[in-house]
Amino acid sequence: QSVLTQPPSASGTLGQKVTISCSGGGSNVGKNPVTWYQQHPGAAPRPLIYNFNERPSGVPERFSGSKSDTSASLAISDLQSEDGAHYFCAAWDDRLSGYVFGGGTQVTVL
Amino acid sequence: DVHLEESGGTSKHPGESLRLSCGAAGFTFSSYSMNWVRQAPGKGLEWIAYINSNGETTYYAESLQGRFIISRDNAKSSLYLRINRLRAEDTAVYYCTRDLLLPTGRFCDYWGQGTLVTVS
């Protein structure tokens, strides 16, 4: 059972907007920035959003993050076929002194 | 460019031990904390351990304490993970990650491609 809670799946058609939630607690999401990772089959996770809503170089502006109290969200606007992947949220947990992850959300582009 | 490459993954029997390595290039290894994260087949990500830049501070996932040992050799720009008393549930791809500390918090900014450990 993951410390952070994500829906197992989400879907949308090309061009639509998809939002994924990540629910945690006061020692992790409530206190530290959430990072969102994208993972395609057979590949390593790639950071999409870090430090609340910053994107590493090369990540399209279609990806955005937000946070409220102990929950965070990843929004994918203008959904593209290459966005079909697994998405994980993560945060440092001050009580556990380590990273905690969500169980992952499989995004399907219909 | 930052590059992390894990090695040492192989097939083992339950009860055996294993040491994984991660070679780093493209950045000043001795200036960064590092982590190990694993992913069982078809499952999510699980953080295993953290080590600070000089190796003096380590943290472990509570559920894994006692069998996993993280270490580093800054002179060789290498990170290590020793796993003792292997269990079937240790079967996973093991990733090393670089830890980036920002004023607001930290995250794993670079990941290796992973190395597969199979225990059966």
Chai-1 contact restraints between the chains, C-beta under 6 A:
chainA,res_idxA,chainB,res_idxB,connection_type,confidence,min_distance_angstrom,max_distance_angstrom,comment,restraint_id
A,N32,B,G105,contact,1.0,0.0,6.0,A-B,restraint_1
A,P33,B,T104,contact,1.0,0.0,6.0,A-B,restraint_2
A,P33,B,G105,contact,1.0,0.0,6.0,A-B,restraint_3
A,T35,B,F107,contact,1.0,0.0,6.0,A-B,restraint_4
A,A44,B,W111,contact,1.0,0.0,6.0,A-B,restraint_5
A,A44,B,Q113,contact,1.0,0.0,6.0,A-B,restraint_6
A,A44,B,G114,contact,1.0,0.0,6.0,A-B,restraint_7
A,P45,B,W111,contact,1.0,0.0,6.0,A-B,restraint_8
A,Y50,B,F107,contact,1.0,0.0,6.0,A-B,restraint_9
A,N51,B,L102,contact,1.0,0.0,6.0,A-B,restraint_10
A,N51,B,T104,contact,1.0,0.0,6.0,A-B,restraint_11
A,F88,B,L45,contact,1.0,0.0,6.0,A-B,restraint_12
A,W92,B,R106,contact,1.0,0.0,6.0,A-B,restraint_13
A,S97,B,Y59,contact,1.0,0.0,6.0,A-B,restraint_14
A,G98,B,W47,contact,1.0,0.0,6.0,A-B,restraint_15
A,G98,B,Y59,contact,1.0,0.0,6.0,A-B,restraint_16
A,G98,B,A61,contact,1.0,0.0,6.0,A-B,restraint_17
A,Y99,B,W47,contact,1.0,0.0,6.0,A-B,restraint_18
A,F101,B,G44,contact,1.0,0.0,6.0,A-B,restraint_19
A,F101,B,L45,contact,1.0,0.0,6.0,A-B,restraint_20
A,G103,B,G44,contact,1.0,0.0,6.0,A-B,restraint_21
A,G104,B,G44,contact,1.0,0.0,6.0,A-B,restraint_22
